[in-house]
């Protein structure tokens, strides 16, 4: 928070803030909760709008004129993934085994870029699939802001009181608790 305050003070941007954009996931359960709680507190205190931006769309923002498959670690050699082309989602966000997601995306044809935090776990790379350069493989705050601005300009804003993380799957702790208590697992 001291860095947020320092950036706002040094830039003189406080009176120019129209909204707070925040990456809502999928991703690390704890990281999402902390980031969202911080953004909600700022939006509430500043009496400004809040815009939740899906993390996979943030990653795709690095490739506005290409086909891209963002891959975010979902543990157990799986990734949250969603195929985008020219900034538009072609598929729904889902959890898949990493290599299966890459092969499936490659089968859609054309050159595809992969980005995200699991690129080192990919075992085989089809000919039409390329790894993102290092400076474009991870989410950037500027891309959260750009996607947030796009959503704001389209008339979208979220309710600060009920904006929630986009988890896609349940936490490992929830699944473990259900197994220990003999409850059927959700699909």
Buried (B, 14 or more C-beta within 10 A) or exposed (E): EEEEEEEBEEEEEEEEEEBBBBBBBBBBBEEBEEBBEBBBEBBEEBEBBBBBBBBBBBBBBBBEEBBBBBBBBBEEEBBBBBBBBEBEBBBEBBBBBBBEBBBBBBEBEEEBBBBBBBBEBBEEBEEBBBBBEEEBBBBBEEBBBBBBBBBBEEEBBBEBEEBEBBBBBEEEEBBEEBEEEEEEEEE
